[in-house]
Amino acid sequence: MPSTTRITVTLPSDQVAELRKLTANVSGYVAEAVARQIRRQLLGDDLRRHEAEHGPFSDDELAEAGAKILGSGGASKSADAA
């Protein structure tokens, strides 16, 4: 089991009320949300670095990535890379 550190986080009261409706494990829910945001930030950084080095992704590359992410052949034209 990974080590943990206790911290205090201040959230708007309405968010806390909704959060408690969604889960009994607030710490686990918040930890997963933070992990997801960190992954998204790191992926965005990698994509920006790749584009800076190799130029913008082509429409075909974006469509292929969208198909892989969505699991089907249909990717949206307005794919959001990060």
N, CA, C and O atoms as CSV, one atom per row, in Angstrom:
chain,resi,resn,atom,element,x,y,z
A,1,MET,N,N,0.847,-1.187,0.000
A,1,MET,CA,C,0.000,0.000,0.000
A,1,MET,C,C,0.885,1.241,0.000
A,1,MET,O,O,1.830,1.328,0.784
A,2,PRO,N,N,0.585,2.205,-0.878
A,2,PRO,CA,C,1.414,3.414,-0.911
A,2,PRO,C,C,1.296,4.203,0.381
A,2,PRO,O,O,0.266,4.177,1.054
A,3,SER,N,N,2.373,4.906,0.714
A,3,SER,CA,C,2.321,5.740,1.912
A,3,SER,C,C,1.379,6.913,1.660
A,3,SER,O,O,1.141,7.298,0.515
A,4,THR,N,N,0.858,7.464,2.722
A,4,THR,CA,C,-0.065,8.592,2.618
A,4,THR,C,C,0.391,9.711,3.539
A,4,THR,O,O,1.141,9.493,4.491
A,5,THR,N,N,-0.077,10.906,3.235
A,5,THR,CA,C,0.178,12.081,4.051
A,5,THR,C,C,-1.141,12.789,4.269
A,5,THR,O,O,-1.898,13.007,3.322
A,6,ARG,N,N,-1.418,13.143,5.489
A,6,ARG,CA,C,-2.650,13.865,5.809
A,6,ARG,C,C,-2.440,15.348,5.533
A,6,ARG,O,O,-1.459,15.942,5.981
A,7,ILE,N,N,-3.376,15.940,4.787
A,7,ILE,CA,C,-3.353,17.374,4.529
A,7,ILE,C,C,-4.745,17.946,4.790
A,7,ILE,O,O,-5.718,17.202,4.914
A,8,THR,N,N,-4.827,19.232,4.870
A,8,THR,CA,C,-6.107,19.920,5.001
A,8,THR,C,C,-6.385,20.645,3.703
A,8,THR,O,O,-5.530,21.359,3.180
A,9,VAL,N,N,-7.595,20.456,3.184
A,9,VAL,CA,C,-8.006,21.105,1.942
A,9,VAL,C,C,-9.284,21.882,2.228
A,9,VAL,O,O,-10.194,21.366,2.877
A,10,THR,N,N,-9.354,23.098,1.755
A,10,THR,CA,C,-10.548,23.917,1.929
A,10,THR,C,C,-11.328,23.920,0.623
A,10,THR,O,O,-10.796,24.269,-0.431
A,11,LEU,N,N,-12.599,23.525,0.703
A,11,LEU,CA,C,-13.488,23.478,-0.459
A,11,LEU,C,C,-14.755,24.260,-0.151
A,11,LEU,O,O,-15.124,24.416,1.013
A,12,PRO,N,N,-15.419,24.748,-1.185
A,12,PRO,CA,C,-16.718,25.391,-0.964
A,12,PRO,C,C,-17.702,24.389,-0.337
A,12,PRO,O,O,-17.702,23.208,-0.686
A,13,SER,N,N,-18.511,24.862,0.564
A,13,SER,CA,C,-19.441,23.994,1.298
A,13,SER,C,C,-20.368,23.212,0.386
A,13,SER,O,O,-20.662,22.047,0.656
A,14,ASP,N,N,-20.838,23.839,-0.700
A,14,ASP,CA,C,-21.744,23.123,-1.602
A,14,ASP,C,C,-21.026,21.957,-2.293
A,14,ASP,O,O,-21.641,20.921,-2.545
A,15,GLN,N,N,-19.741,22.113,-2.600
A,15,GLN,CA,C,-18.998,21.010,-3.191
A,15,GLN,C,C,-18.825,19.868,-2.206
A,15,GLN,O,O,-18.929,18.700,-2.582
A,16,VAL,N,N,-18.562,20.194,-0.951
A,16,VAL,CA,C,-18.416,19.166,0.076
A,16,VAL,C,C,-19.732,18.405,0.245
A,16,VAL,O,O,-19.723,17.181,0.369
A,17,ALA,N,N,-20.839,19.103,0.252
A,17,ALA,CA,C,-22.147,18.451,0.386
A,17,ALA,C,C,-22.391,17.489,-0.775
A,17,ALA,O,O,-22.840,16.364,-0.559
A,18,GLU,N,N,-22.101,17.916,-1.994
A,18,GLU,CA,C,-22.279,17.044,-3.161
A,18,GLU,C,C,-21.316,15.872,-3.124
A,18,GLU,O,O,-21.681,14.749,-3.472
A,19,LEU,N,N,-20.092,16.131,-2.704
A,19,LEU,CA,C,-19.083,15.081,-2.602
A,19,LEU,C,C,-19.520,13.999,-1.629
A,19,LEU,O,O,-19.360,12.810,-1.906
A,20,ARG,N,N,-20.062,14.397,-0.510
A,20,ARG,CA,C,-20.518,13.415,0.500
A,20,ARG,C,C,-21.719,12.615,0.012
A,20,ARG,O,O,-21.941,11.494,0.470
A,21,LYS,N,N,-22.500,13.178,-0.915
A,21,LYS,CA,C,-23.597,12.421,-1.520
A,21,LYS,C,C,-23.064,11.339,-2.461
A,21,LYS,O,O,-23.681,10.287,-2.631
A,22,LEU,N,N,-21.901,11.619,-3.073
A,22,LEU,CA,C,-21.335,10.708,-4.068
A,22,LEU,C,C,-20.553,9.556,-3.466
A,22,LEU,O,O,-20.518,8.463,-4.033
A,23,THR,N,N,-19.918,9.793,-2.311
A,23,THR,CA,C,-19.035,8.768,-1.780
A,23,THR,C,C,-18.916,8.858,-0.268
A,23,THR,O,O,-19.032,9.935,0.317
A,24,ALA,N,N,-18.684,7.714,0.352
A,24,ALA,CA,C,-18.369,7.686,1.778
A,24,ALA,C,C,-16.862,7.814,1.975
A,24,ALA,O,O,-16.400,8.119,3.075
A,25,ASN,N,N,-16.089,7.578,0.899
A,25,ASN,CA,C,-14.633,7.644,0.958
A,25,ASN,C,C,-14.158,8.930,0.273
A,25,ASN,O,O,-13.686,8.906,-0.864
A,26,VAL,N,N,-14.290,10.035,0.978
A,26,VAL,CA,C,-13.935,11.335,0.414
A,26,VAL,C,C,-12.448,11.372,0.074
A,26,VAL,O,O,-12.081,11.875,-0.988
A,27,SER,N,N,-11.592,10.861,0.935
A,27,SER,CA,C,-10.156,10.868,0.679
A,27,SER,C,C,-9.822,10.097,-0.590
A,27,SER,O,O,-9.034,10.566,-1.412
A,28,GLY,N,N,-10.409,8.927,-0.756
A,28,GLY,CA,C,-10.165,8.129,-1.952
A,28,GLY,C,C,-10.653,8.828,-3.207
A,28,GLY,O,O,-9.984,8.801,-4.240
A,29,TYR,N,N,-11.818,9.453,-3.120
A,29,TYR,CA,C,-12.392,10.178,-4.257
A,29,TYR,C,C,-11.490,11.344,-4.665
A,29,TYR,O,O,-11.206,11.542,-5.846
A,30,VAL,N,N,-11.049,12.106,-3.671
A,30,VAL,CA,C,-10.182,13.251,-3.948
A,30,VAL,C,C,-8.831,12.776,-4.469
A,30,VAL,O,O,-8.283,13.382,-5.390
A,31,ALA,N,N,-8.282,11.702,-3.897
A,31,ALA,CA,C,-6.997,11.177,-4.361
A,31,ALA,C,C,-7.082,10.758,-5.827
A,31,ALA,O,O,-6.159,11.025,-6.597
A,32,GLU,N,N,-8.171,10.107,-6.223
A,32,GLU,CA,C,-8.338,9.699,-7.618
A,32,GLU,C,C,-8.491,10.912,-8.526
A,32,GLU,O,O,-7.955,10.923,-9.634
A,33,ALA,N,N,-9.209,11.928,-8.076
A,33,ALA,CA,C,-9.363,13.148,-8.874
A,33,ALA,C,C,-8.017,13.844,-9.058
A,33,ALA,O,O,-7.724,14.339,-10.147
A,34,VAL,N,N,-7.203,13.887,-8.016
A,34,VAL,CA,C,-5.879,14.505,-8.113
A,34,VAL,C,C,-4.988,13.689,-9.037
A,34,VAL,O,O,-4.267,14.260,-9.856
A,35,ALA,N,N,-5.024,12.369,-8.924
A,35,ALA,CA,C,-4.215,11.503,-9.794
A,35,ALA,C,C,-4.608,11.701,-11.257
A,35,ALA,O,O,-3.742,11.769,-12.129
A,36,ARG,N,N,-5.902,11.793,-11.526
A,36,ARG,CA,C,-6.395,12.013,-12.888
A,36,ARG,C,C,-5.905,13.360,-13.429
A,36,ARG,O,O,-5.495,13.451,-14.586
A,37,GLN,N,N,-5.944,14.396,-12.605
A,37,GLN,CA,C,-5.496,15.724,-13.029
A,37,GLN,C,C,-3.993,15.733,-13.279
A,37,GLN,O,O,-3.534,16.366,-14.230
A,38,ILE,N,N,-3.222,15.047,-12.451
A,38,ILE,CA,C,-1.778,14.968,-12.648
A,38,ILE,C,C,-1.472,14.261,-13.963
A,38,ILE,O,O,-0.629,14.725,-14.730
A,39,ARG,N,N,-2.155,13.126,-14.237
A,39,ARG,CA,C,-1.952,12.421,-15.503
A,39,ARG,C,C,-2.287,13.322,-16.681
A,39,ARG,O,O,-1.555,13.342,-17.671
A,40,ARG,N,N,-3.369,14.057,-16.589
A,40,ARG,CA,C,-3.784,14.959,-17.667
A,40,ARG,C,C,-2.733,16.051,-17.893
A,40,ARG,O,O,-2.397,16.369,-19.033
A,41,GLN,N,N,-2.217,16.620,-16.799
A,41,GLN,CA,C,-1.194,17.665,-16.908
A,41,GLN,C,C,0.078,17.112,-17.547
A,41,GLN,O,O,0.654,17.746,-18.432
A,42,LEU,N,N,0.516,15.939,-17.105
A,42,LEU,CA,C,1.733,15.341,-17.664
A,42,LEU,C,C,1.554,14.998,-19.138
A,42,LEU,O,O,2.463,15.212,-19.940
A,43,LEU,N,N,0.396,14.469,-19.497
A,43,LEU,CA,C,0.122,14.154,-20.905
A,43,LEU,C,C,0.122,15.429,-21.744
A,43,LEU,O,O,0.702,15.457,-22.829
A,44,GLY,N,N,-0.518,16.470,-21.253
A,44,GLY,CA,C,-0.533,17.752,-21.965
A,44,GLY,C,C,0.871,18.290,-22.162
A,44,GLY,O,O,1.205,18.788,-23.237
A,45,ASP,N,N,1.700,18.190,-21.121
A,45,ASP,CA,C,3.090,18.637,-21.226
A,45,ASP,C,C,3.833,17.836,-22.293
A,45,ASP,O,O,4.567,18.404,-23.101
A,46,ASP,N,N,3.640,16.511,-22.295
A,46,ASP,CA,C,4.290,15.653,-23.294
A,46,ASP,C,C,3.833,16.003,-24.706
A,46,ASP,O,O,4.651,16.068,-25.624
A,47,LEU,N,N,2.532,16.228,-24.888
A,47,LEU,CA,C,2.014,16.563,-26.214
A,47,LEU,C,C,2.559,17.896,-26.707
A,47,LEU,O,O,2.929,18.025,-27.874
A,48,ARG,N,N,2.610,18.893,-25.818
A,48,ARG,CA,C,3.158,20.197,-26.205
A,48,ARG,C,C,4.646,20.091,-26.564
A,48,ARG,O,O,5.106,20.722,-27.516
A,49,ARG,N,N,5.392,19.290,-25.794
A,49,ARG,CA,C,6.811,19.095,-26.067
A,49,ARG,C,C,7.008,18.393,-27.415
A,49,ARG,O,O,7.893,18.759,-28.189
A,50,HIS,N,N,6.172,17.378,-27.689
A,50,HIS,CA,C,6.254,16.659,-28.964
A,50,HIS,C,C,5.960,17.609,-30.130
A,50,HIS,O,O,6.676,17.602,-31.131
A,51,GLU,N,N,4.920,18.414,-30.001
A,51,GLU,CA,C,4.574,19.346,-31.079
A,51,GLU,C,C,5.655,20.407,-31.270
A,51,GLU,O,O,5.925,20.815,-32.400
A,52,ALA,N,N,6.266,20.851,-30.198
A,52,ALA,CA,C,7.343,21.843,-30.316
A,52,ALA,C,C,8.530,21.249,-31.077
A,52,ALA,O,O,9.215,21.945,-31.826
A,53,GLU,N,N,8.756,19.969,-30.871
A,53,GLU,CA,C,9.891,19.302,-31.513
A,53,GLU,C,C,9.578,18.832,-32.931
A,53,GLU,O,O,10.438,18.898,-33.810
A,54,HIS,N,N,8.345,18.356,-33.161
A,54,HIS,CA,C,7.998,17.707,-34.431
A,54,HIS,C,C,6.930,18.437,-35.234
A,54,HIS,O,O,6.584,17.993,-36.329
A,55,GLY,N,N,6.406,19.530,-34.727
A,55,GLY,CA,C,5.345,20.245,-35.420
A,55,GLY,C,C,3.976,19.732,-34.998
A,55,GLY,O,O,3.870,18.721,-34.305
A,56,PRO,N,N,2.930,20.436,-35.420
A,56,PRO,CA,C,1.558,20.083,-35.036
A,56,PRO,C,C,1.167,18.687,-35.529
A,56,PRO,O,O,1.655,18.212,-36.554
A,57,PHE,N,N,0.284,18.053,-34.780
A,57,PHE,CA,C,-0.255,16.762,-35.196
A,57,PHE,C,C,-1.128,16.961,-36.429
A,57,PHE,O,O,-1.846,17.955,-36.536
A,58,SER,N,N,-1.062,16.011,-37.360
A,58,SER,CA,C,-1.900,16.076,-38.559
A,58,SER,C,C,-3.321,15.640,-38.210
A,58,SER,O,O,-3.547,15.027,-37.167
A,59,ASP,N,N,-4.269,15.954,-39.078
A,59,ASP,CA,C,-5.652,15.513,-38.881
A,59,ASP,C,C,-5.725,13.987,-38.798
A,59,ASP,O,O,-6.489,13.441,-38.002
A,60,ASP,N,N,-4.923,13.299,-39.626
A,60,ASP,CA,C,-4.914,11.836,-39.593
A,60,ASP,C,C,-4.398,11.309,-38.255
A,60,ASP,O,O,-4.952,10.356,-37.708
A,61,GLU,N,N,-3.349,11.921,-37.731
A,61,GLU,CA,C,-2.812,11.506,-36.431
A,61,GLU,C,C,-3.834,11.734,-35.316
A,61,GLU,O,O,-4.000,10.894,-34.432
A,62,LEU,N,N,-4.513,12.880,-35.370
A,62,LEU,CA,C,-5.532,13.171,-34.357
A,62,LEU,C,C,-6.702,12.197,-34.458
A,62,LEU,O,O,-7.226,11.747,-33.439
A,63,ALA,N,N,-7.113,11.870,-35.686
A,63,ALA,CA,C,-8.218,10.925,-35.879
A,63,ALA,C,C,-7.829,9.545,-35.369
A,63,ALA,O,O,-8.629,8.872,-34.720
A,64,GLU,N,N,-6.599,9.119,-35.662
A,64,GLU,CA,C,-6.133,7.804,-35.194
A,64,GLU,C,C,-6.080,7.761,-33.662
A,64,GLU,O,O,-6.508,6.782,-33.051
A,65,ALA,N,N,-5.556,8.821,-33.050
A,65,ALA,CA,C,-5.494,8.880,-31.591
A,65,ALA,C,C,-6.903,8.871,-30.992
A,65,ALA,O,O,-7.162,8.174,-30.011
A,66,GLY,N,N,-7.802,9.645,-31.585
A,66,GLY,CA,C,-9.186,9.671,-31.098
A,66,GLY,C,C,-9.840,8.312,-31.180
A,66,GLY,O,O,-10.556,7.909,-30.263
A,67,ALA,N,N,-9.603,7.595,-32.275
A,67,ALA,CA,C,-10.175,6.253,-32.434
A,67,ALA,C,C,-9.628,5.303,-31.375
A,67,ALA,O,O,-10.366,4.479,-30.836
A,68,LYS,N,N,-8.342,5.415,-31.078
A,68,LYS,CA,C,-7.740,4.553,-30.052
A,68,LYS,C,C,-8.290,4.886,-28.667
A,68,LYS,O,O,-8.572,3.991,-27.871
A,69,ILE,N,N,-8.435,6.153,-28.394
A,69,ILE,CA,C,-8.937,6.570,-27.080
A,69,ILE,C,C,-10.397,6.182,-26.904
A,69,ILE,O,O,-10.790,5.678,-25.852
A,70,LEU,N,N,-11.199,6.420,-27.938
A,70,LEU,CA,C,-12.633,6.141,-27.850
A,70,LEU,C,C,-12.956,4.683,-28.100
A,70,LEU,O,O,-14.065,4.234,-27.811
A,71,GLY,N,N,-11.994,3.932,-28.638
A,71,GLY,CA,C,-12.200,2.511,-28.842
A,71,GLY,C,C,-12.978,2.160,-30.090
A,71,GLY,O,O,-13.218,0.981,-30.351
A,72,SER,N,N,-13.379,3.152,-30.869
A,72,SER,CA,C,-14.113,2.879,-32.088
A,72,SER,C,C,-13.459,3.647,-33.225
A,72,SER,O,O,-12.512,4.404,-33.011
A,73,GLY,N,N,-13.963,3.453,-34.422
A,73,GLY,CA,C,-13.413,4.137,-35.582
A,73,GLY,C,C,-13.806,5.589,-35.663
A,73,GLY,O,O,-13.207,6.331,-36.441
A,74,GLY,N,N,-14.795,6.036,-34.889
A,74,GLY,CA,C,-15.303,7.393,-35.019
A,74,GLY,C,C,-14.707,8.352,-34.034
A,74,GLY,O,O,-15.055,8.327,-32.854
A,75,ALA,N,N,-13.818,9.194,-34.490
A,75,ALA,CA,C,-13.256,10.233,-33.629
A,75,ALA,C,C,-13.829,11.569,-34.033
A,75,ALA,O,O,-14.096,11.807,-35.211
A,76,SER,N,N,-14.019,12.440,-33.067
A,76,SER,CA,C,-14.564,13.760,-33.332
A,76,SER,C,C,-13.542,14.647,-34.026
A,76,SER,O,O,-12.357,14.592,-33.698
A,77,LYS,N,N,-13.978,15.460,-34.976
A,77,LYS,CA,C,-13.098,16.404,-35.661
A,77,LYS,C,C,-12.514,17.424,-34.689
A,77,LYS,O,O,-11.405,17.919,-34.889
A,78,SER,N,N,-13.270,17.734,-33.632
A,78,SER,CA,C,-12.810,18.733,-32.678
A,78,SER,C,C,-12.129,18.066,-31.497
A,78,SER,O,O,-12.433,18.364,-30.342
A,79,ALA,N,N,-11.207,17.162,-31.795
A,79,ALA,CA,C,-10.500,16.445,-30.726
A,79,ALA,C,C,-9.683,17.418,-29.896
A,79,ALA,O,O,-8.971,18.266,-30.434
A,80,ASP,N,N,-9.791,17.290,-28.589
A,80,ASP,CA,C,-9.028,18.121,-27.669
A,80,ASP,C,C,-7.818,17.326,-27.238
A,80,ASP,O,O,-7.951,16.369,-26.475
A,81,ALA,N,N,-6.633,17.701,-27.710
A,81,ALA,CA,C,-5.416,16.927,-27.475
A,81,ALA,C,C,-5.007,16.896,-26.016
A,81,ALA,O,O,-4.407,15.915,-25.575
A,82,ALA,N,N,-5.303,17.916,-25.265
A,82,ALA,CA,C,-4.874,17.891,-23.867
A,82,ALA,C,C,-5.959,18.307,-22.987
A,82,ALA,O,O,-5.784,18.348,-21.769
